[in-house]
Amino acid sequence: MKMEVSDANCSEIQTIDRHTRGRYPTAIPPLSLRWQGARPPQGGLCFFSAGDGLTGSGADRSIVYIDGFNLYYRALKGTKYKWLDLEKLCAQLLPKLNILKIKYFTARIKSRPGDPNQPLRQELYLRALRTLPTVEIYYGRFLSKTSTFPLAPVTHPPQYVRVSHAEEKMSDVNLASHLLLDGFDNAYDVADVISSDTDFITPYKFVRNRFHKQIWILKPDKKPSVALRASVDAIKPIRKGSLASSQLPSVLHDSAGRIHKPNLW
């Protein structure tokens, strides 16, 4: 039976209006709908949302790629949802996909003078994530360095200040590399990426155009950039309700013993 996606199916779907028509490629419906001859609604670019259009077939193989720092700074920092169960979150947002793996990309942070226990809290969370069977953790690294910057507003002559800061390295490269290699190996039908970083646009294009796979974005913040919208098949915002209902138990166990949720979380 043929099935068409109508405007009625798009209550939560983000669209690009008629003024941008022709500037962006037509969105590809999820695989299960495409097999049935479905088309996006006429007159705009349609991004299917989880629970509405992001339906999958249940047979569509998926790997989820999580930019850990992007997720933290865009959706979790300053909230009470940092003890996040990645399996619950992905299952809730992608109920019709066969999620094979969840790849989490991060780096071990270093202590700061104002918060020396940050690395301890992170390690507790990483231990908690390692109890989840489908989660794999991949590490970049932090570089601490001191740089010289001019004070703002700039004076004449300019005044400078020395600033100690840390830079996270390799996590983005690791994520993009896994995304491309898994696509090349035909390891998924749909790649789901939790990140709002536009630096991944080029790998997304290779995955879609070279490997003929789909890219769905689970976006940690509210508004995707125009460039990101044009480079993927679907975008779904991660809402606070999904974060709240996807929390780990306060106490877990691994081979080293009990894992307690940090008090500040």
C-alpha positions, 0 to 999 in steps of 0.5 A: 500500500502506498503511503504519503506524508501529508502536512498533517503528519508534520505537527512537530516537523521543522520546515523551510518556507517557500522563500527558501524553496529551491535552495536546498535538496528535498529531504529524504523520508525515513527508509521504511516510508521511502520503500512505500513510495512516501514523499515529503509534503509539497512546498517545503523541506520537511524534517521528520521528528521522532515519534512522528515522522522519524519512524524507521521500520524496526529493521533499519540498523542504526548507530548513534554517535554522541559528541559528549562535550556538545551534548553537555554544554548545549543541553546538560550544563546547569541542569539536574539531568547530567546523570543521563542514561544514553540507552534510555534517551536514544530508545525514547527518541528513536523507538522504531530503529534497531540501535546496534551501538551508541558511541560516546566521544569525550575526553577526560577533563582536568581539575580546576582551582575552583572545582577540583572534583570535576574529574572525579564526577566525570569518572563516576559518570563514565563508570556508569556509562560502561555498565550499559551494554550498547555504549562504547566510549572513545577518548580524545584528550585535553591540552592545558596551556597558557596564551596571551590575549589583548584586553577588550576594548583594545587600548592604545597601546594595547594591554595584554593578559595571560590566560590559562585554559584547556582545549579538547582535542580529537573528539570531533575527529574521532566521531567523524572518522567512526561515522565515515568508516562505519558507513564504508563498512555498511554498518548502519542504515541510519546514522544518528548524531547527537551534536549541533556542530556544523564542523561535521557537515562535510562527513555528513555529505560523504555519508549521504552521497557516497554511501547512500545512508541517512543522517538524522540529528538529535539536536541538543539546542533549539535552533539548527543552523541553515547549513546543518538543515541542508546537509542532513535528512532529519532533525529532532530537538532533545527536549527537557522532558526526554532528558528528565525521563532518561536518568540513570539509577542513583546507585549502580554496580560494576566490577569495582563496586558501587557507583553513586550519583554525584551529590552536585548532579 
